[in-house]
């Protein structure tokens, strides 16, 4: 199964990181560390924003992200802390390289 992140309202327009976008969406952001055009996604489960680091992930012309995406966010309000369970193959709908 593949999770399809929807484009945010900003679409392919580059916005500063972290973009304020809804869970389950993506945006193209400008980041000092990774450059001027990197995708940011917001976890559909825990609402944590994450950059798809080009050192780890690649995005194909059709928006397919490799390898699969794992959210590493922990909920420290619970004892012991609980990690987010989102782990899926991902496509960025509307992606343009």
Residue pairs with C-beta under 8 A, 6 or more apart in sequence:
1 88
1 89
2 88
2 89
2 90
2 91
3 24
3 44
3 69
3 88
3 89
3 90
3 91
4 90
4 91
4 93
5 24
5 25
5 26
5 41
5 44
5 90
5 91
5 92
5 93
6 24
6 25
6 26
6 93
6 94
7 25
7 26
7 27
7 92
7 93
7 94
7 95
8 19
8 21
8 22
8 25
8 26
8 27
9 21
10 19
10 21
10 27
10 28
11 27
11 28
11 94
12 28
12 94
12 95
12 96
13 28
14 28
14 29
14 30
14 36
14 37
15 27
15 28
15 29
15 30
16 29
16 30
17 29
17 30
17 31
17 38
17 40
17 51
18 29
18 40
18 49
19 27
19 29
19 40
19 49
21 27
21 40
21 42
21 49
22 42
23 42
23 43
23 44
23 45
23 47
24 42
24 44
25 41
25 42
26 39
26 40
26 41
26 42
26 92
26 95
27 39
27 40
28 37
28 38
28 39
28 40
29 38
29 39
29 40
29 51
30 36
30 37
30 38
31 38
31 51
34 51
34 53
34 54
35 54
38 51
38 52
38 53
38 54
39 51
39 52
39 59
39 92
39 95
40 49
40 50
40 51
40 52
41 49
41 50
41 52
41 69
41 90
41 92
42 48
42 49
42 50
43 49
43 50
43 71
43 73
43 84
43 86
44 86
45 71
45 84
45 85
45 86
46 71
46 73
46 75
46 84
46 86
48 71
48 73
48 84
50 71
52 59
52 65
52 69
56 67
57 65
57 66
57 67
57 69
58 65
58 66
59 65
59 92
59 95
59 97
60 66
61 95
61 97
62 91
62 95
63 91
63 92
63 93
63 94
63 95
64 89
64 90
64 91
65 89
65 90
65 91
65 92
68 87
68 88
68 89
68 90
69 86
69 87
69 88
69 89
69 90
70 86
70 87
71 83
71 84
71 85
71 86
71 87
72 83
72 84
73 83
73 84
74 81
74 82
74 83
74 84
75 81
75 82
75 83
75 84
